[in-house]
């Protein structure tokens, strides 16, 4: 049920934010010609324009700034007009909620009109537009996400976000339970920011509020849950974060298929510190597979509405590697020919991480074998090998009806061809196939 917003719990910020309380030093993303052009266009009619949210937070924390969000006092339709008058492409990606995407060359900016919440139901908010920067700040989740900055670098910090950021405090604006009740996705966002910007111990009041509202996560769409969980799975402290979520009863609501995090912890170590190969990188989907129990792939993929690509990859990773890391070169080549380098790499990393989770001090020969296997995947070039000369039509031409048997016979013939060094001609393959069919 929707509720009318009551902000009486918020301390008085009117005396804190009328003057800037911090300063951003000029950085390339602020001084870039695209940024300067955008601000000039949006301010052409006298509207006030500032950077907002993550770019301000991360710049103050000396972290890379990837996305540049901008807030303006102009109404959405006026924003579109101002951009187009300046020759800037304006895309109404979320104009019904006040957001327009501005594109200048290769750079994109999310431009949003200042808003305030009128009513919320835990999933979405009814908003109205405003010229009040405080009203816009009040609707945000955490103190360090409510900061804004001018093009000159003056930082406005109505909720002491600079101090919270410096001390690693992930602090809700006002009462945590009330901010969560406005949008239950903020539960997951709390754990994400605790992983990326927080220091232990996590805020007790925030954890309590997350625990009390955890069952409401079931009301969120799979797409929103997936987006936040993949961000969490993309953090270096993901194993500890999942344990913290499990302890508060949150993980069970969104990721009940998660198993022991030992393999996940080992996976993070392997992909960020132990392995120095260009083809091996820190990967949220690989981390997901490391945390996932084998029988949970389909249910999780359905509930999170994973893309077809990610679903297929997870299903393939749930199948055992089937070869030893010290297998002969011919055996590895055959596996690579049939399954490809990506699948070998994924499965090898998962099995290696599983071994490390059971015994952190693997014998040097075993470690060397895993490294050698991954090196073979990295240097694999499928174009150097001939194409298997038979198809399903060749099998059916021998009297086999369409169906699973066609693939089985074809696989047997391909295995024989691979075992023979990929050199048998089509006639030789057909002869072997005929013997299998007979």
C-alpha positions as CSV (number, residue, x, y, z in Angstrom):
1,X,0.0,0.0,0.0
2,X,1.3,3.4,-1.0
3,X,2.2,5.7,1.9
4,X,2.5,9.5,2.0
5,X,6.0,10.7,2.6
6,X,6.7,12.0,6.2
7,X,10.1,13.5,6.6
8,X,9.7,14.6,10.2
9,X,12.4,12.2,11.2
10,X,15.1,14.1,9.2
11,X,17.2,16.5,11.1
12,X,17.1,20.1,10.0
13,X,19.5,20.5,7.1
14,X,18.5,24.0,6.1
15,X,21.5,25.5,7.9
16,X,24.0,23.0,6.4
17,X,23.6,23.0,2.7
18,X,23.0,26.6,1.5
19,X,26.8,27.1,1.2
20,X,29.3,24.6,-0.2
21,X,31.2,22.6,2.4
22,X,33.8,20.9,0.2
23,X,35.8,21.3,-2.9
24,X,36.5,19.0,-5.9
25,X,39.7,19.7,-7.6
26,X,39.4,19.9,-11.4
27,X,39.5,16.5,-13.0
28,X,39.4,15.4,-16.7
29,X,35.8,14.4,-16.6
30,X,34.8,17.8,-15.2
31,X,36.9,19.9,-17.5
32,X,36.3,17.8,-20.7
33,X,34.8,19.8,-23.6
34,X,31.7,17.6,-23.6
35,X,31.0,18.3,-19.9
36,X,31.6,22.1,-20.4
37,X,29.2,22.1,-23.4
38,X,26.5,20.2,-21.5
39,X,26.5,22.6,-18.6
40,X,26.5,25.6,-20.9
41,X,23.5,24.2,-22.8
42,X,21.5,23.3,-19.6
43,X,22.2,26.6,-18.0
44,X,21.3,28.7,-21.0
45,X,17.9,29.7,-19.6
46,X,19.2,30.4,-16.1
47,X,18.6,26.9,-14.7
48,X,20.9,25.7,-12.0
49,X,22.9,22.6,-12.9
50,X,25.1,20.4,-10.7
51,X,26.8,17.0,-10.7
52,X,25.0,14.6,-8.4
53,X,25.3,11.2,-6.7
54,X,28.0,8.7,-7.6
55,X,30.4,10.9,-9.6
56,X,30.7,13.3,-6.7
57,X,31.0,10.5,-4.1
58,X,33.7,8.7,-6.0
59,X,35.6,11.8,-7.0
60,X,35.8,12.7,-3.3
61,X,37.0,9.2,-2.5
62,X,39.6,9.3,-5.2
63,X,38.0,6.5,-7.1
64,X,37.5,6.2,-10.9
65,X,34.4,8.0,-12.1
66,X,32.6,6.0,-14.8
67,X,29.1,7.5,-15.0
68,X,28.3,11.2,-14.8
69,X,24.9,12.1,-13.5
70,X,23.6,15.7,-13.6
71,X,20.7,17.3,-11.9
72,X,18.9,20.4,-13.1
73,X,16.1,22.7,-12.0
74,X,14.7,22.6,-15.6
75,X,11.6,20.5,-16.3
76,X,12.2,17.4,-18.5
77,X,10.7,18.8,-21.7
78,X,12.6,22.1,-21.2
79,X,15.8,20.0,-20.7
80,X,15.2,18.3,-24.1
81,X,14.7,21.6,-25.8
82,X,17.8,23.1,-24.3
83,X,19.9,20.2,-25.3
84,X,18.5,20.1,-28.9
85,X,19.0,23.8,-29.3
86,X,22.7,23.3,-28.5
87,X,22.9,20.5,-31.0
88,X,23.1,17.8,-28.3
89,X,21.3,14.5,-28.9
90,X,18.6,14.1,-26.2
91,X,17.1,10.6,-25.6
92,X,14.0,10.5,-23.4
93,X,15.1,7.3,-21.6
94,X,13.1,8.0,-18.5
95,X,11.4,11.3,-19.2
96,X,8.3,10.2,-17.3
97,X,10.5,10.1,-14.2
98,X,12.4,13.3,-15.2
99,X,15.5,11.7,-16.7
100,X,16.9,12.4,-20.2
101,X,20.1,10.9,-21.6
102,X,22.4,13.5,-23.3
103,X,24.9,12.2,-25.8
104,X,27.9,14.2,-26.9
105,X,30.2,12.1,-29.1
106,X,31.2,9.0,-27.1
107,X,30.2,10.5,-23.8
108,X,26.7,10.1,-22.2
109,X,25.2,11.9,-19.3
110,X,22.0,11.2,-17.3
111,X,20.3,14.5,-16.7
112,X,17.4,14.5,-14.2
113,X,15.1,17.2,-13.0
114,X,15.1,17.8,-9.2
115,X,12.3,15.7,-7.7
116,X,10.7,15.0,-4.4
117,X,8.7,11.9,-3.3
118,X,4.9,12.3,-2.9
119,X,4.1,8.7,-2.1
120,X,6.0,5.3,-2.2
121,X,5.0,1.7,-2.0
122,X,8.3,0.0,-1.5
123,X,8.9,-0.6,-5.3
124,X,8.2,2.8,-7.0
125,X,7.6,6.4,-6.0
126,X,5.2,9.0,-7.1
127,X,7.2,12.2,-7.6
128,X,6.7,15.8,-8.3
129,X,9.3,18.2,-9.7
130,X,10.9,20.9,-7.6
131,X,13.5,23.6,-7.6
132,X,14.6,22.7,-4.1
133,X,17.9,20.9,-3.9
134,X,17.2,19.9,-0.3
135,X,13.9,18.2,-1.3
136,X,15.8,16.2,-4.0
137,X,18.6,15.3,-1.5
138,X,16.0,14.0,1.0
139,X,14.7,11.4,-1.4
140,X,18.1,9.7,-1.8
141,X,19.3,6.7,0.2
142,X,22.6,7.3,1.8
143,X,24.3,10.4,3.0
144,X,27.2,10.2,0.6
145,X,24.9,9.8,-2.3
146,X,23.1,13.1,-1.5
147,X,26.0,15.3,-2.3
148,X,26.0,17.6,-5.3
149,X,28.8,19.7,-7.0
150,X,28.9,22.6,-9.3
151,X,31.1,22.7,-12.5
152,X,33.6,24.8,-10.5
153,X,33.9,22.0,-7.9
154,X,31.9,23.5,-5.0
155,X,30.4,20.5,-3.1
156,X,27.1,20.8,-1.3
157,X,26.8,18.2,1.5
158,X,23.5,18.5,3.4
159,X,23.8,15.2,5.4
160,X,27.5,15.0,6.3
161,X,28.3,12.6,3.5
162,X,31.9,13.7,3.2
163,X,32.6,12.6,6.8
164,X,30.7,9.3,6.4
165,X,32.6,8.6,3.2
166,X,35.9,9.3,4.9
167,X,35.2,7.0,7.8
168,X,33.6,4.2,5.8
169,X,30.1,4.7,7.2
170,X,27.2,3.6,5.0
171,X,24.6,5.8,6.6
172,X,21.0,6.0,5.6
173,X,19.5,9.5,5.4
174,X,17.2,9.7,8.5
175,X,15.8,6.5,9.8
176,X,16.9,3.4,8.0
177,X,13.6,1.6,8.2
178,X,11.8,4.5,6.7
179,X,14.2,4.9,3.8
180,X,14.0,1.1,3.1
181,X,10.2,1.2,3.2
182,X,10.3,3.7,0.3
183,X,12.1,1.2,-1.9
184,X,13.0,-2.3,-0.7
185,X,15.9,-2.5,-3.2
186,X,17.7,-0.2,-0.8
187,X,18.4,-3.3,1.3
188,X,20.6,-4.7,-1.4
189,X,22.1,-1.3,-2.1
190,X,23.1,-1.1,1.5
191,X,25.1,-4.3,1.3
192,X,26.6,-3.3,-2.0
193,X,27.9,0.0,-0.6
194,X,29.0,-1.6,2.6
195,X,31.2,-3.9,0.3
196,X,32.5,-1.0,-1.8
197,X,32.7,2.0,0.5
198,X,32.1,0.7,4.0
199,X,34.3,-0.4,6.8
200,X,33.3,-3.1,9.4
201,X,31.4,-3.2,11.5
202,X,28.3,-2.3,9.5
203,X,25.8,0.1,11.0
204,X,23.6,-1.9,13.5
205,X,20.5,0.1,12.9
206,X,20.8,-0.4,9.2
207,X,21.3,-4.1,9.5
208,X,18.3,-4.4,11.8
209,X,16.1,-2.5,9.4
210,X,17.3,-4.7,6.5
211,X,16.6,-7.8,8.5
212,X,13.1,-6.7,9.5
213,X,12.1,-5.9,5.9
214,X,14.0,-8.8,4.1
215,X,10.8,-10.6,3.2
216,X,9.7,-7.6,1.2
217,X,12.4,-8.3,-1.3
218,X,10.1,-10.8,-2.8
219,X,7.9,-8.0,-4.1
220,X,10.7,-6.6,-6.3
221,X,11.1,-7.6,-10.0
222,X,13.7,-10.1,-10.9
223,X,15.4,-7.6,-13.1
224,X,16.0,-5.1,-10.3
225,X,17.3,-7.9,-7.9
226,X,19.5,-9.3,-10.6
227,X,21.1,-5.9,-11.4
228,X,22.0,-5.3,-7.7
229,X,23.1,-8.8,-7.0
230,X,25.5,-8.8,-10.0
231,X,26.9,-5.5,-8.7
232,X,27.5,-7.2,-5.3
233,X,29.0,-10.2,-7.1
234,X,31.4,-7.8,-8.8
235,X,32.9,-6.5,-5.5
236,X,36.2,-7.8,-4.1
237,X,34.6,-8.5,-0.7
238,X,31.7,-10.5,-2.2
239,X,32.3,-13.6,0.0
240,X,32.1,-11.6,3.2
241,X,29.2,-9.6,1.9
242,X,27.2,-12.7,1.1
243,X,27.9,-14.1,4.6
244,X,26.7,-10.8,6.1
245,X,23.6,-10.9,4.0
246,X,22.9,-14.5,5.1
247,X,23.4,-13.6,8.7
248,X,20.7,-11.0,8.4
249,X,18.2,-13.3,6.5
250,X,18.6,-11.3,3.3
251,X,20.5,-13.7,1.1
252,X,17.9,-16.4,1.7
253,X,15.3,-14.1,0.1
254,X,17.1,-13.3,-3.1
255,X,19.7,-16.1,-3.5
256,X,18.6,-19.2,-1.6
257,X,20.6,-21.3,-4.1
258,X,23.9,-20.0,-2.7
259,X,26.0,-22.6,-1.1
260,X,29.2,-22.4,0.9
261,X,31.2,-19.3,0.0
262,X,34.6,-21.1,0.3
263,X,34.8,-21.7,-3.5
264,X,33.7,-18.1,-4.2
265,X,36.4,-16.8,-1.9
266,X,39.0,-18.9,-3.7
267,X,37.7,-17.8,-7.0
268,X,38.2,-14.1,-6.1
269,X,41.8,-14.9,-5.0
270,X,42.5,-16.8,-8.2
271,X,41.2,-14.2,-10.6
272,X,42.5,-11.1,-8.8
273,X,45.9,-12.2,-7.4
274,X,47.0,-15.7,-8.2
275,X,46.6,-15.9,-12.0
276,X,48.5,-13.6,-14.3
277,X,46.9,-14.3,-17.7
278,X,45.2,-11.8,-20.0
279,X,42.3,-14.1,-20.5
280,X,41.5,-14.5,-16.8
281,X,39.7,-11.6,-15.2
282,X,37.4,-10.8,-12.2
283,X,34.0,-11.8,-13.4
284,X,30.6,-11.4,-11.6
285,X,29.0,-14.3,-13.6
286,X,32.0,-16.6,-12.8
287,X,31.6,-15.5,-9.1
288,X,27.9,-16.3,-9.3
289,X,28.7,-19.8,-10.6
290,X,31.2,-20.3,-7.8
291,X,28.6,-19.4,-5.2
292,X,25.8,-21.3,-6.8
293,X,24.8,-24.9,-6.0
294,X,24.7,-27.1,-9.1
295,X,21.0,-27.8,-8.9
296,X,20.1,-24.2,-8.5
297,X,20.9,-22.9,-12.0
298,X,17.5,-23.1,-13.6
299,X,15.5,-21.7,-10.7
300,X,17.9,-18.8,-10.2
301,X,18.0,-18.0,-13.9
302,X,14.2,-17.9,-14.1
303,X,13.8,-15.8,-11.0
304,X,16.5,-13.3,-11.8
305,X,15.5,-13.3,-15.5
306,X,19.0,-13.8,-16.6
307,X,19.9,-13.1,-20.3
308,X,20.0,-16.1,-22.6
309,X,23.8,-15.7,-22.8
310,X,24.3,-15.7,-19.0
311,X,21.9,-18.6,-18.5
312,X,23.6,-20.7,-21.1
313,X,27.0,-20.0,-19.7
314,X,25.9,-20.9,-16.1
315,X,24.4,-24.2,-17.4
316,X,27.6,-25.1,-19.1
317,X,29.6,-24.2,-16.0
318,X,27.5,-26.5,-13.9
319,X,28.8,-29.5,-15.9
320,X,32.1,-31.1,-14.7
321,X,35.3,-30.4,-16.6
322,X,35.7,-34.1,-17.5
323,X,39.5,-33.9,-18.0
324,X,42.4,-33.6,-15.6
325,X,44.5,-30.4,-15.7
326,X,47.5,-32.5,-16.6
327,X,45.8,-34.3,-19.5
328,X,47.8,-34.9,-22.6
329,X,47.9,-32.2,-25.3
330,X,45.7,-34.2,-27.6
331,X,43.0,-34.6,-25.0
332,X,43.1,-30.9,-24.2
333,X,42.9,-30.1,-28.0
334,X,39.9,-32.3,-28.4
335,X,38.2,-30.7,-25.5
336,X,39.0,-27.2,-26.8
337,X,37.8,-28.2,-30.3
338,X,34.4,-29.5,-29.0
339,X,33.7,-27.0,-26.2
340,X,35.8,-23.9,-26.9
341,X,38.3,-22.0,-24.9
342,X,35.8,-20.0,-22.9
343,X,34.1,-23.1,-21.6
344,X,37.4,-24.8,-20.7
345,X,38.5,-21.7,-18.9
346,X,35.3,-21.3,-16.9
347,X,35.1,-25.0,-15.8
348,X,38.8,-25.1,-15.0
349,X,38.7,-22.1,-12.8
350,X,35.6,-23.4,-11.0
351,X,37.3,-26.8,-10.3
352,X,40.6,-25.2,-9.3
353,X,38.7,-22.8,-6.9
354,X,36.9,-25.8,-5.5
355,X,40.3,-27.6,-4.8
356,X,41.8,-24.4,-3.3
357,X,38.7,-24.0,-1.0
358,X,39.4,-27.5,0.3
359,X,43.2,-27.2,0.5
360,X,44.8,-23.8,0.2
361,X,48.2,-25.4,-0.1
362,X,47.9,-27.5,-3.2
363,X,51.0,-29.3,-4.4
364,X,53.1,-27.2,-6.7
365,X,52.7,-29.7,-9.5
366,X,48.9,-29.5,-9.3
367,X,49.0,-25.7,-9.4
368,X,51.4,-25.8,-12.4
369,X,49.0,-28.2,-14.2
370,X,46.1,-25.8,-13.7
371,X,48.1,-22.9,-15.0
372,X,49.3,-24.9,-18.0
373,X,45.7,-25.9,-18.8
374,X,44.6,-22.2,-18.7
375,X,47.6,-21.2,-20.9
376,X,46.5,-23.8,-23.5
377,X,43.0,-22.2,-23.5
378,X,44.5,-18.7,-23.9
379,X,46.6,-19.7,-26.9
380,X,43.9,-21.8,-28.6
381,X,43.1,-20.8,-32.1
382,X,40.1,-22.7,-33.6
383,X,40.9,-21.4,-37.1
384,X,44.0,-23.5,-37.2
385,X,42.0,-26.7,-37.1
386,X,39.8,-28.1,-39.9
387,X,36.1,-28.2,-39.7
388,X,34.6,-31.6,-38.9
389,X,33.4,-32.9,-42.3
390,X,30.1,-34.5,-41.3
391,X,26.7,-33.0,-40.4
392,X,23.4,-34.4,-39.2
393,X,22.3,-34.9,-42.8
394,X,25.0,-37.5,-43.2
395,X,23.6,-39.4,-40.3
396,X,20.0,-39.2,-41.5
397,X,21.2,-40.4,-45.0
398,X,22.1,-43.7,-43.3
399,X,18.5,-44.2,-42.2
400,X,18.5,-42.6,-38.8
401,X,15.3,-40.7,-38.1
402,X,15.5,-37.1,-36.9
403,X,15.9,-36.8,-33.2
404,X,18.5,-37.1,-30.3
405,X,20.1,-40.2,-31.9
406,X,21.3,-38.1,-34.8
407,X,23.4,-35.9,-32.4
408,X,24.6,-39.0,-30.5
409,X,25.9,-40.7,-33.7
410,X,27.5,-37.5,-34.9
411,X,29.2,-36.9,-31.6
412,X,30.7,-40.5,-31.7
413,X,32.0,-39.9,-35.2
414,X,33.5,-36.5,-34.2
415,X,35.2,-38.0,-31.1
416,X,36.8,-40.6,-33.4
417,X,37.9,-37.9,-35.8
418,X,39.4,-35.8,-33.0
419,X,41.2,-38.7,-31.4
420,X,42.8,-39.4,-34.8
421,X,44.3,-36.0,-34.9
422,X,41.6,-34.1,-36.9
423,X,43.0,-35.5,-40.2
424,X,40.5,-38.2,-41.4
425,X,38.7,-37.3,-44.7
426,X,35.0,-37.1,-45.1
427,X,34.9,-40.5,-46.8
428,X,36.9,-42.0,-43.9
429,X,34.5,-40.4,-41.4
430,X,31.5,-41.7,-43.4
431,X,33.0,-45.2,-43.4
432,X,33.4,-45.1,-39.6
433,X,29.9,-43.6,-39.2
434,X,28.4,-46.5,-41.2
435,X,30.1,-49.0,-38.8
436,X,28.6,-47.2,-35.8
437,X,25.1,-47.1,-37.3
438,X,25.3,-50.8,-38.3
